[in-house]
Amino acid sequence: MEEDWHEDDVDPVVSELWTKLESIRGRGHDRRPNGRRPIRGGLKLGAGILALTVVMGVAAAVVLFSHSFSYSPPSAKLSTSCPSVTATTSGSTIVFACSSNPALTVASGATGSVSYSAFSPAPPVNILDIYLIDTTATLGLTCSSTSSTGNEPVALNAGGGTITLSQTAGNLRPNHSYDYCMDFAALPPSFTTGVSWSQ
């Protein structure tokens, strides 16, 4: 009997199920993943990230040169002729100076000492030092090395302190002018600080 079996003798329901299964299999093989849409979406996402990175980079570059510094110099022994100081960067150093004049000027013949407050808020932790550069004794109005022995910058303390006015090296010299300088291990993206002077 088995030798006389024919495919036509199969139960019609089973035959219909086999036909549907073959149809589903056929459609599964014909479906090829459409890689265009994911790639296109990926390109859009990548372009968006790139644009955001460029914008953030430009913004960071702008912020890098927008540091600010405020101070209140006393009027007798120290003076200034500019309303505010501006910050410029040179390597890992930020120079705070007036646009046309030094930040501080010591009166001619001044003696004694002046005190300054703690820098508020304190400069970033990666600062190496803060000092006043003698613009009369240096090669230029920057924080470059001094032109002769004994004319080194005047060191400042971020926590405040007192400086003597005299002709001795390391002190504020009468009839000399100074700019603030800050050296950093790495320049911070942005910060604002200030200091006031008293006598």
Rosetta constraint file for C-alpha pairs under 8 A:
AtomPair CA 1 CA 5 HARMONIC 6.90 0.50
AtomPair CA 5 CA 9 HARMONIC 6.92 0.50
AtomPair CA 6 CA 10 HARMONIC 7.53 0.50
AtomPair CA 10 CA 14 HARMONIC 7.01 0.50
AtomPair CA 10 CA 15 HARMONIC 6.47 0.50
AtomPair CA 11 CA 15 HARMONIC 6.22 0.50
AtomPair CA 12 CA 16 HARMONIC 6.07 0.50
AtomPair CA 13 CA 17 HARMONIC 6.31 0.50
AtomPair CA 14 CA 18 HARMONIC 6.25 0.50
AtomPair CA 15 CA 19 HARMONIC 6.26 0.50
AtomPair CA 16 CA 20 HARMONIC 6.30 0.50
AtomPair CA 17 CA 21 HARMONIC 6.16 0.50
AtomPair CA 18 CA 22 HARMONIC 6.17 0.50
AtomPair CA 19 CA 23 HARMONIC 6.20 0.50
AtomPair CA 20 CA 24 HARMONIC 6.18 0.50
AtomPair CA 21 CA 25 HARMONIC 6.16 0.50
AtomPair CA 22 CA 26 HARMONIC 6.05 0.50
AtomPair CA 23 CA 27 HARMONIC 6.30 0.50
AtomPair CA 24 CA 28 HARMONIC 6.19 0.50
AtomPair CA 25 CA 29 HARMONIC 6.39 0.50
AtomPair CA 26 CA 30 HARMONIC 6.38 0.50
AtomPair CA 27 CA 31 HARMONIC 6.24 0.50
AtomPair CA 35 CA 39 HARMONIC 6.22 0.50
AtomPair CA 36 CA 40 HARMONIC 5.89 0.50
AtomPair CA 37 CA 41 HARMONIC 6.02 0.50
AtomPair CA 38 CA 42 HARMONIC 5.93 0.50
AtomPair CA 39 CA 43 HARMONIC 6.04 0.50
AtomPair CA 40 CA 44 HARMONIC 6.27 0.50
AtomPair CA 41 CA 45 HARMONIC 6.19 0.50
AtomPair CA 42 CA 46 HARMONIC 5.98 0.50
AtomPair CA 43 CA 47 HARMONIC 5.99 0.50
AtomPair CA 44 CA 48 HARMONIC 6.10 0.50
AtomPair CA 45 CA 49 HARMONIC 6.21 0.50
AtomPair CA 46 CA 50 HARMONIC 6.13 0.50
AtomPair CA 47 CA 51 HARMONIC 6.09 0.50
AtomPair CA 48 CA 52 HARMONIC 6.17 0.50
AtomPair CA 49 CA 53 HARMONIC 6.07 0.50
AtomPair CA 50 CA 54 HARMONIC 6.21 0.50
AtomPair CA 51 CA 55 HARMONIC 6.19 0.50
AtomPair CA 52 CA 56 HARMONIC 6.06 0.50
AtomPair CA 53 CA 57 HARMONIC 5.98 0.50
AtomPair CA 54 CA 58 HARMONIC 6.18 0.50
AtomPair CA 55 CA 59 HARMONIC 6.11 0.50
AtomPair CA 56 CA 60 HARMONIC 6.00 0.50
AtomPair CA 57 CA 61 HARMONIC 6.19 0.50
AtomPair CA 58 CA 62 HARMONIC 6.27 0.50
AtomPair CA 59 CA 63 HARMONIC 6.15 0.50
AtomPair CA 60 CA 64 HARMONIC 6.04 0.50
AtomPair CA 60 CA 189 HARMONIC 6.71 0.50
AtomPair CA 61 CA 65 HARMONIC 7.04 0.50
AtomPair CA 62 CA 66 HARMONIC 6.74 0.50
AtomPair CA 63 CA 67 HARMONIC 7.44 0.50
AtomPair CA 63 CA 189 HARMONIC 6.35 0.50
AtomPair CA 63 CA 190 HARMONIC 6.00 0.50
AtomPair CA 64 CA 187 HARMONIC 7.93 0.50
AtomPair CA 64 CA 188 HARMONIC 7.42 0.50
AtomPair CA 64 CA 189 HARMONIC 5.23 0.50
AtomPair CA 64 CA 190 HARMONIC 5.89 0.50
AtomPair CA 65 CA 87 HARMONIC 7.12 0.50
AtomPair CA 65 CA 88 HARMONIC 6.48 0.50
AtomPair CA 65 CA 89 HARMONIC 6.98 0.50
AtomPair CA 66 CA 87 HARMONIC 7.17 0.50
AtomPair CA 66 CA 190 HARMONIC 6.90 0.50
AtomPair CA 67 CA 86 HARMONIC 7.92 0.50
AtomPair CA 67 CA 87 HARMONIC 5.89 0.50
AtomPair CA 67 CA 190 HARMONIC 5.79 0.50
AtomPair CA 67 CA 191 HARMONIC 5.55 0.50
AtomPair CA 67 CA 192 HARMONIC 5.81 0.50
AtomPair CA 68 CA 85 HARMONIC 7.62 0.50
AtomPair CA 68 CA 86 HARMONIC 6.46 0.50
AtomPair CA 68 CA 87 HARMONIC 6.17 0.50
AtomPair CA 68 CA 191 HARMONIC 7.04 0.50
AtomPair CA 68 CA 192 HARMONIC 4.96 0.50
AtomPair CA 68 CA 193 HARMONIC 6.58 0.50
AtomPair CA 69 CA 84 HARMONIC 7.84 0.50
AtomPair CA 69 CA 85 HARMONIC 6.36 0.50
AtomPair CA 69 CA 86 HARMONIC 7.06 0.50
AtomPair CA 69 CA 87 HARMONIC 7.35 0.50
AtomPair CA 69 CA 96 HARMONIC 7.01 0.50
AtomPair CA 69 CA 192 HARMONIC 5.98 0.50
AtomPair CA 69 CA 193 HARMONIC 5.10 0.50
AtomPair CA 69 CA 194 HARMONIC 5.12 0.50
AtomPair CA 70 CA 84 HARMONIC 6.54 0.50
AtomPair CA 70 CA 85 HARMONIC 6.81 0.50
AtomPair CA 70 CA 193 HARMONIC 6.59 0.50
AtomPair CA 70 CA 194 HARMONIC 4.33 0.50
AtomPair CA 70 CA 195 HARMONIC 6.35 0.50
AtomPair CA 71 CA 84 HARMONIC 7.80 0.50
AtomPair CA 71 CA 194 HARMONIC 5.41 0.50
AtomPair CA 71 CA 195 HARMONIC 4.75 0.50
AtomPair CA 71 CA 196 HARMONIC 4.96 0.50
AtomPair CA 71 CA 197 HARMONIC 7.44 0.50
AtomPair CA 72 CA 195 HARMONIC 6.81 0.50
AtomPair CA 72 CA 196 HARMONIC 4.45 0.50
AtomPair CA 72 CA 197 HARMONIC 5.76 0.50
AtomPair CA 73 CA 78 HARMONIC 6.15 0.50
AtomPair CA 73 CA 79 HARMONIC 5.99 0.50
AtomPair CA 73 CA 80 HARMONIC 7.12 0.50
AtomPair CA 73 CA 104 HARMONIC 7.37 0.50
AtomPair CA 73 CA 196 HARMONIC 6.23 0.50
AtomPair CA 73 CA 197 HARMONIC 4.99 0.50
AtomPair CA 73 CA 198 HARMONIC 7.18 0.50
AtomPair CA 74 CA 78 HARMONIC 5.48 0.50
AtomPair CA 74 CA 79 HARMONIC 6.30 0.50
AtomPair CA 74 CA 197 HARMONIC 5.81 0.50
AtomPair CA 74 CA 198 HARMONIC 5.67 0.50
AtomPair CA 74 CA 199 HARMONIC 6.97 0.50
AtomPair CA 75 CA 79 HARMONIC 5.28 0.50
AtomPair CA 76 CA 107 HARMONIC 7.21 0.50
AtomPair CA 77 CA 106 HARMONIC 5.74 0.50
AtomPair CA 77 CA 107 HARMONIC 5.12 0.50
AtomPair CA 77 CA 110 HARMONIC 5.74 0.50
AtomPair CA 77 CA 111 HARMONIC 7.82 0.50
AtomPair CA 77 CA 114 HARMONIC 7.89 0.50
AtomPair CA 78 CA 104 HARMONIC 6.41 0.50
AtomPair CA 78 CA 105 HARMONIC 5.46 0.50
AtomPair CA 78 CA 106 HARMONIC 4.64 0.50
AtomPair CA 78 CA 107 HARMONIC 5.90 0.50
AtomPair CA 79 CA 104 HARMONIC 5.83 0.50
AtomPair CA 79 CA 105 HARMONIC 5.20 0.50
AtomPair CA 79 CA 106 HARMONIC 6.56 0.50
AtomPair CA 79 CA 107 HARMONIC 7.24 0.50
AtomPair CA 80 CA 101 HARMONIC 7.99 0.50
AtomPair CA 80 CA 102 HARMONIC 7.56 0.50
AtomPair CA 80 CA 103 HARMONIC 6.20 0.50
AtomPair CA 80 CA 104 HARMONIC 5.32 0.50
AtomPair CA 80 CA 105 HARMONIC 5.99 0.50
AtomPair CA 81 CA 101 HARMONIC 7.16 0.50
AtomPair CA 82 CA 98 HARMONIC 6.11 0.50
AtomPair CA 82 CA 99 HARMONIC 7.92 0.50
AtomPair CA 82 CA 101 HARMONIC 7.12 0.50
AtomPair CA 82 CA 103 HARMONIC 7.50 0.50
AtomPair CA 84 CA 98 HARMONIC 6.69 0.50
AtomPair CA 85 CA 96 HARMONIC 5.89 0.50
AtomPair CA 85 CA 97 HARMONIC 4.97 0.50
AtomPair CA 85 CA 98 HARMONIC 4.62 0.50
AtomPair CA 85 CA 99 HARMONIC 7.22 0.50
AtomPair CA 85 CA 103 HARMONIC 6.55 0.50
AtomPair CA 86 CA 96 HARMONIC 5.49 0.50
AtomPair CA 86 CA 97 HARMONIC 5.56 0.50
AtomPair CA 86 CA 98 HARMONIC 5.99 0.50
AtomPair CA 86 CA 99 HARMONIC 6.91 0.50
AtomPair CA 87 CA 94 HARMONIC 6.34 0.50
AtomPair CA 87 CA 95 HARMONIC 5.55 0.50
AtomPair CA 87 CA 96 HARMONIC 4.56 0.50
AtomPair CA 87 CA 97 HARMONIC 6.62 0.50
AtomPair CA 88 CA 94 HARMONIC 5.64 0.50
AtomPair CA 88 CA 95 HARMONIC 5.37 0.50
AtomPair CA 88 CA 96 HARMONIC 6.70 0.50
AtomPair CA 89 CA 93 HARMONIC 5.75 0.50
AtomPair CA 89 CA 94 HARMONIC 4.50 0.50
AtomPair CA 89 CA 95 HARMONIC 6.25 0.50
AtomPair CA 90 CA 94 HARMONIC 6.31 0.50
AtomPair CA 90 CA 95 HARMONIC 7.62 0.50
AtomPair CA 92 CA 183 HARMONIC 5.98 0.50
AtomPair CA 92 CA 184 HARMONIC 5.41 0.50
AtomPair CA 92 CA 185 HARMONIC 6.77 0.50
AtomPair CA 92 CA 186 HARMONIC 6.21 0.50
AtomPair CA 92 CA 187 HARMONIC 5.89 0.50
AtomPair CA 93 CA 143 HARMONIC 7.73 0.50
AtomPair CA 93 CA 181 HARMONIC 6.93 0.50
AtomPair CA 93 CA 182 HARMONIC 5.62 0.50
AtomPair CA 93 CA 183 HARMONIC 4.40 0.50
AtomPair CA 93 CA 184 HARMONIC 6.06 0.50
AtomPair CA 93 CA 187 HARMONIC 7.69 0.50
AtomPair CA 94 CA 181 HARMONIC 5.86 0.50
AtomPair CA 94 CA 182 HARMONIC 5.26 0.50
AtomPair CA 94 CA 183 HARMONIC 6.49 0.50
AtomPair CA 95 CA 142 HARMONIC 6.80 0.50
AtomPair CA 95 CA 143 HARMONIC 6.83 0.50
AtomPair CA 95 CA 179 HARMONIC 7.15 0.50
AtomPair CA 95 CA 180 HARMONIC 6.00 0.50
AtomPair CA 95 CA 181 HARMONIC 4.64 0.50
AtomPair CA 95 CA 182 HARMONIC 6.55 0.50
AtomPair CA 96 CA 103 HARMONIC 7.30 0.50
AtomPair CA 96 CA 179 HARMONIC 6.14 0.50
AtomPair CA 96 CA 180 HARMONIC 5.00 0.50
AtomPair CA 96 CA 181 HARMONIC 6.06 0.50
AtomPair CA 97 CA 101 HARMONIC 7.18 0.50
AtomPair CA 97 CA 102 HARMONIC 5.56 0.50
AtomPair CA 97 CA 103 HARMONIC 5.00 0.50
AtomPair CA 97 CA 179 HARMONIC 5.31 0.50
AtomPair CA 97 CA 180 HARMONIC 6.57 0.50
AtomPair CA 98 CA 102 HARMONIC 5.50 0.50
AtomPair CA 98 CA 103 HARMONIC 5.47 0.50
AtomPair CA 102 CA 135 HARMONIC 7.29 0.50
AtomPair CA 102 CA 141 HARMONIC 7.67 0.50
AtomPair CA 102 CA 177 HARMONIC 5.87 0.50
AtomPair CA 102 CA 178 HARMONIC 5.47 0.50
AtomPair CA 102 CA 179 HARMONIC 5.27 0.50
AtomPair CA 103 CA 177 HARMONIC 7.47 0.50
AtomPair CA 103 CA 178 HARMONIC 5.93 0.50
AtomPair CA 103 CA 179 HARMONIC 4.93 0.50
AtomPair CA 103 CA 180 HARMONIC 6.95 0.50
AtomPair CA 104 CA 177 HARMONIC 5.64 0.50
AtomPair CA 104 CA 178 HARMONIC 5.13 0.50
AtomPair CA 104 CA 179 HARMONIC 6.46 0.50
AtomPair CA 105 CA 175 HARMONIC 6.97 0.50
AtomPair CA 105 CA 176 HARMONIC 5.95 0.50
AtomPair CA 105 CA 177 HARMONIC 4.18 0.50
AtomPair CA 105 CA 178 HARMONIC 6.23 0.50
AtomPair CA 106 CA 110 HARMONIC 7.02 0.50
AtomPair CA 106 CA 172 HARMONIC 7.06 0.50
AtomPair CA 106 CA 173 HARMONIC 6.65 0.50
AtomPair CA 106 CA 174 HARMONIC 5.10 0.50
AtomPair CA 106 CA 175 HARMONIC 5.27 0.50
AtomPair CA 106 CA 176 HARMONIC 5.58 0.50
AtomPair CA 106 CA 177 HARMONIC 6.17 0.50
AtomPair CA 107 CA 174 HARMONIC 5.61 0.50
AtomPair CA 107 CA 175 HARMONIC 5.28 0.50
AtomPair CA 107 CA 176 HARMONIC 7.72 0.50
AtomPair CA 108 CA 174 HARMONIC 4.89 0.50
AtomPair CA 108 CA 175 HARMONIC 4.26 0.50
AtomPair CA 108 CA 176 HARMONIC 7.93 0.50
AtomPair CA 109 CA 174 HARMONIC 5.55 0.50
AtomPair CA 109 CA 175 HARMONIC 7.09 0.50
AtomPair CA 110 CA 165 HARMONIC 6.75 0.50
AtomPair CA 110 CA 166 HARMONIC 7.89 0.50
AtomPair CA 110 CA 174 HARMONIC 5.57 0.50
AtomPair CA 111 CA 164 HARMONIC 7.78 0.50
AtomPair CA 111 CA 165 HARMONIC 5.24 0.50
AtomPair CA 111 CA 166 HARMONIC 6.34 0.50
AtomPair CA 111 CA 174 HARMONIC 7.65 0.50
AtomPair CA 112 CA 164 HARMONIC 6.01 0.50
AtomPair CA 112 CA 165 HARMONIC 5.51 0.50
AtomPair CA 112 CA 166 HARMONIC 7.70 0.50
AtomPair CA 113 CA 162 HARMONIC 6.71 0.50
AtomPair CA 113 CA 163 HARMONIC 5.49 0.50
AtomPair CA 113 CA 164 HARMONIC 4.17 0.50
AtomPair CA 113 CA 165 HARMONIC 5.24 0.50
AtomPair CA 113 CA 199 HARMONIC 6.82 0.50
AtomPair CA 114 CA 162 HARMONIC 5.68 0.50
AtomPair CA 114 CA 163 HARMONIC 5.51 0.50
AtomPair CA 114 CA 164 HARMONIC 6.56 0.50
AtomPair CA 114 CA 165 HARMONIC 7.50 0.50
AtomPair CA 114 CA 197 HARMONIC 6.90 0.50
AtomPair CA 114 CA 198 HARMONIC 5.86 0.50
AtomPair CA 114 CA 199 HARMONIC 4.71 0.50
AtomPair CA 115 CA 160 HARMONIC 7.60 0.50
AtomPair CA 115 CA 161 HARMONIC 5.70 0.50
AtomPair CA 115 CA 162 HARMONIC 4.14 0.50
AtomPair CA 115 CA 163 HARMONIC 6.23 0.50
AtomPair CA 115 CA 197 HARMONIC 5.66 0.50
AtomPair CA 115 CA 198 HARMONIC 5.22 0.50
AtomPair CA 115 CA 199 HARMONIC 6.01 0.50
AtomPair CA 116 CA 160 HARMONIC 5.45 0.50
AtomPair CA 116 CA 161 HARMONIC 5.61 0.50
AtomPair CA 116 CA 162 HARMONIC 6.27 0.50
AtomPair CA 116 CA 195 HARMONIC 6.68 0.50
AtomPair CA 116 CA 196 HARMONIC 5.58 0.50
AtomPair CA 116 CA 197 HARMONIC 4.32 0.50
AtomPair CA 116 CA 198 HARMONIC 6.17 0.50
AtomPair CA 117 CA 159 HARMONIC 7.17 0.50
AtomPair CA 117 CA 160 HARMONIC 4.56 0.50
AtomPair CA 117 CA 161 HARMONIC 6.81 0.50
AtomPair CA 117 CA 195 HARMONIC 5.59 0.50
AtomPair CA 117 CA 196 HARMONIC 5.41 0.50
AtomPair CA 117 CA 197 HARMONIC 6.43 0.50
AtomPair CA 118 CA 122 HARMONIC 7.38 0.50
AtomPair CA 118 CA 157 HARMONIC 7.61 0.50
AtomPair CA 118 CA 158 HARMONIC 5.60 0.50
AtomPair CA 118 CA 159 HARMONIC 4.22 0.50
AtomPair CA 118 CA 160 HARMONIC 3.90 0.50
AtomPair CA 118 CA 161 HARMONIC 7.59 0.50
AtomPair CA 118 CA 195 HARMONIC 6.39 0.50
AtomPair CA 119 CA 123 HARMONIC 7.08 0.50
AtomPair CA 119 CA 158 HARMONIC 5.33 0.50
AtomPair CA 119 CA 159 HARMONIC 6.35 0.50
AtomPair CA 119 CA 160 HARMONIC 6.76 0.50
AtomPair CA 119 CA 193 HARMONIC 6.23 0.50
AtomPair CA 119 CA 194 HARMONIC 5.47 0.50
AtomPair CA 119 CA 195 HARMONIC 5.00 0.50
AtomPair CA 120 CA 193 HARMONIC 5.37 0.50
AtomPair CA 120 CA 194 HARMONIC 5.43 0.50
AtomPair CA 120 CA 195 HARMONIC 6.53 0.50
AtomPair CA 121 CA 192 HARMONIC 7.24 0.50
AtomPair CA 121 CA 193 HARMONIC 5.34 0.50
AtomPair CA 121 CA 194 HARMONIC 7.11 0.50
AtomPair CA 122 CA 158 HARMONIC 6.43 0.50
AtomPair CA 122 CA 159 HARMONIC 7.79 0.50
AtomPair CA 122 CA 193 HARMONIC 6.66 0.50
AtomPair CA 123 CA 127 HARMONIC 6.81 0.50
AtomPair CA 123 CA 158 HARMONIC 7.40 0.50
AtomPair CA 123 CA 191 HARMONIC 7.27 0.50
AtomPair CA 123 CA 192 HARMONIC 7.83 0.50
AtomPair CA 123 CA 193 HARMONIC 6.58 0.50
AtomPair CA 124 CA 188 HARMONIC 7.09 0.50
AtomPair CA 124 CA 191 HARMONIC 7.51 0.50
AtomPair CA 126 CA 184 HARMONIC 5.80 0.50
AtomPair CA 126 CA 185 HARMONIC 5.48 0.50
AtomPair CA 126 CA 186 HARMONIC 6.51 0.50
AtomPair CA 126 CA 187 HARMONIC 7.93 0.50
AtomPair CA 126 CA 188 HARMONIC 7.89 0.50
AtomPair CA 127 CA 182 HARMONIC 7.03 0.50
AtomPair CA 127 CA 183 HARMONIC 5.92 0.50
AtomPair CA 127 CA 184 HARMONIC 4.23 0.50
AtomPair CA 127 CA 185 HARMONIC 6.07 0.50
AtomPair CA 127 CA 186 HARMONIC 7.78 0.50
AtomPair CA 128 CA 182 HARMONIC 7.42 0.50
AtomPair CA 128 CA 183 HARMONIC 5.31 0.50
AtomPair CA 128 CA 184 HARMONIC 5.16 0.50
AtomPair CA 128 CA 185 HARMONIC 6.23 0.50
AtomPair CA 129 CA 155 HARMONIC 7.74 0.50
AtomPair CA 129 CA 156 HARMONIC 7.66 0.50
AtomPair CA 129 CA 182 HARMONIC 5.80 0.50
AtomPair CA 129 CA 183 HARMONIC 5.51 0.50
AtomPair CA 129 CA 184 HARMONIC 7.36 0.50
AtomPair CA 130 CA 155 HARMONIC 6.32 0.50
AtomPair CA 130 CA 156 HARMONIC 5.36 0.50
AtomPair CA 130 CA 157 HARMONIC 6.83 0.50
AtomPair CA 130 CA 158 HARMONIC 7.25 0.50
AtomPair CA 130 CA 180 HARMONIC 7.26 0.50
AtomPair CA 130 CA 181 HARMONIC 5.72 0.50
AtomPair CA 130 CA 182 HARMONIC 4.56 0.50
AtomPair CA 130 CA 183 HARMONIC 6.67 0.50
AtomPair CA 131 CA 153 HARMONIC 6.15 0.50
AtomPair CA 131 CA 154 HARMONIC 5.36 0.50
AtomPair CA 131 CA 155 HARMONIC 4.37 0.50
AtomPair CA 131 CA 156 HARMONIC 4.99 0.50
AtomPair CA 131 CA 180 HARMONIC 5.88 0.50
AtomPair CA 131 CA 181 HARMONIC 5.33 0.50
AtomPair CA 131 CA 182 HARMONIC 6.59 0.50
AtomPair CA 132 CA 153 HARMONIC 5.52 0.50
AtomPair CA 132 CA 154 HARMONIC 4.99 0.50
AtomPair CA 132 CA 155 HARMONIC 6.51 0.50
AtomPair CA 132 CA 156 HARMONIC 7.29 0.50
AtomPair CA 132 CA 178 HARMONIC 5.56 0.50
AtomPair CA 132 CA 179 HARMONIC 5.36 0.50
AtomPair CA 132 CA 180 HARMONIC 4.63 0.50
AtomPair CA 132 CA 181 HARMONIC 5.99 0.50
AtomPair CA 133 CA 138 HARMONIC 7.78 0.50
AtomPair CA 133 CA 142 HARMONIC 7.35 0.50
AtomPair CA 133 CA 143 HARMONIC 6.05 0.50
AtomPair CA 133 CA 152 HARMONIC 7.58 0.50
AtomPair CA 133 CA 153 HARMONIC 4.70 0.50
AtomPair CA 133 CA 154 HARMONIC 6.55 0.50
AtomPair CA 133 CA 178 HARMONIC 5.14 0.50
AtomPair CA 133 CA 179 HARMONIC 5.31 0.50
AtomPair CA 133 CA 180 HARMONIC 6.46 0.50
AtomPair CA 133 CA 181 HARMONIC 6.89 0.50
AtomPair CA 134 CA 138 HARMONIC 6.23 0.50
AtomPair CA 134 CA 151 HARMONIC 7.35 0.50
AtomPair CA 134 CA 152 HARMONIC 7.67 0.50
AtomPair CA 134 CA 153 HARMONIC 6.18 0.50
AtomPair CA 134 CA 154 HARMONIC 7.83 0.50
AtomPair CA 134 CA 176 HARMONIC 6.71 0.50
AtomPair CA 134 CA 177 HARMONIC 5.84 0.50
AtomPair CA 134 CA 178 HARMONIC 4.70 0.50
AtomPair CA 134 CA 179 HARMONIC 7.00 0.50
AtomPair CA 135 CA 139 HARMONIC 7.75 0.50
AtomPair CA 135 CA 140 HARMONIC 6.38 0.50
AtomPair CA 135 CA 141 HARMONIC 5.21 0.50
AtomPair CA 135 CA 142 HARMONIC 7.47 0.50
AtomPair CA 135 CA 176 HARMONIC 7.27 0.50
AtomPair CA 135 CA 177 HARMONIC 5.62 0.50
AtomPair CA 135 CA 178 HARMONIC 5.49 0.50
AtomPair CA 135 CA 179 HARMONIC 7.04 0.50
AtomPair CA 136 CA 176 HARMONIC 5.85 0.50
AtomPair CA 136 CA 177 HARMONIC 6.27 0.50
AtomPair CA 136 CA 178 HARMONIC 7.94 0.50
AtomPair CA 137 CA 146 HARMONIC 6.58 0.50
AtomPair CA 137 CA 147 HARMONIC 6.44 0.50
AtomPair CA 137 CA 148 HARMONIC 7.62 0.50
AtomPair CA 137 CA 151 HARMONIC 6.20 0.50
AtomPair CA 138 CA 144 HARMONIC 7.46 0.50
AtomPair CA 138 CA 145 HARMONIC 7.03 0.50
AtomPair CA 138 CA 146 HARMONIC 4.55 0.50
AtomPair CA 138 CA 147 HARMONIC 5.06 0.50
AtomPair CA 138 CA 148 HARMONIC 7.88 0.50
AtomPair CA 138 CA 151 HARMONIC 7.68 0.50
AtomPair CA 139 CA 144 HARMONIC 7.39 0.50
AtomPair CA 139 CA 145 HARMONIC 7.69 0.50
AtomPair CA 139 CA 146 HARMONIC 6.50 0.50
AtomPair CA 139 CA 147 HARMONIC 5.75 0.50
AtomPair CA 140 CA 144 HARMONIC 7.40 0.50
AtomPair CA 141 CA 179 HARMONIC 7.51 0.50
AtomPair CA 142 CA 179 HARMONIC 7.62 0.50
AtomPair CA 143 CA 181 HARMONIC 6.20 0.50
AtomPair CA 145 CA 152 HARMONIC 7.78 0.50
AtomPair CA 146 CA 151 HARMONIC 6.08 0.50
AtomPair CA 146 CA 152 HARMONIC 5.99 0.50
AtomPair CA 146 CA 153 HARMONIC 7.76 0.50
AtomPair CA 147 CA 151 HARMONIC 7.39 0.50
AtomPair CA 150 CA 169 HARMONIC 5.12 0.50
AtomPair CA 150 CA 170 HARMONIC 7.65 0.50
AtomPair CA 151 CA 169 HARMONIC 5.88 0.50
AtomPair CA 151 CA 170 HARMONIC 7.27 0.50
AtomPair CA 152 CA 169 HARMONIC 6.73 0.50
AtomPair CA 152 CA 170 HARMONIC 6.20 0.50
AtomPair CA 153 CA 170 HARMONIC 6.31 0.50
AtomPair CA 154 CA 170 HARMONIC 4.91 0.50
AtomPair CA 154 CA 171 HARMONIC 5.83 0.50
AtomPair CA 154 CA 172 HARMONIC 6.87 0.50
AtomPair CA 155 CA 170 HARMONIC 7.22 0.50
AtomPair CA 156 CA 160 HARMONIC 7.46 0.50
AtomPair CA 156 CA 161 HARMONIC 7.39 0.50
AtomPair CA 157 CA 161 HARMONIC 6.33 0.50
AtomPair CA 163 CA 171 HARMONIC 6.33 0.50
AtomPair CA 163 CA 172 HARMONIC 6.94 0.50
AtomPair CA 164 CA 171 HARMONIC 5.56 0.50
AtomPair CA 164 CA 172 HARMONIC 6.38 0.50
AtomPair CA 165 CA 171 HARMONIC 5.81 0.50
AtomPair CA 165 CA 172 HARMONIC 4.80 0.50
AtomPair CA 165 CA 173 HARMONIC 5.72 0.50
AtomPair CA 165 CA 174 HARMONIC 6.72 0.50
AtomPair CA 166 CA 171 HARMONIC 6.06 0.50
AtomPair CA 166 CA 172 HARMONIC 6.17 0.50
AtomPair CA 166 CA 173 HARMONIC 5.17 0.50
AtomPair CA 166 CA 174 HARMONIC 6.57 0.50
AtomPair CA 167 CA 171 HARMONIC 7.02 0.50
AtomPair CA 167 CA 172 HARMONIC 7.42 0.50
AtomPair CA 167 CA 173 HARMONIC 5.09 0.50
AtomPair CA 167 CA 174 HARMONIC 7.05 0.50
AtomPair CA 168 CA 173 HARMONIC 7.49 0.50
AtomPair CA 172 CA 176 HARMONIC 7.51 0.50
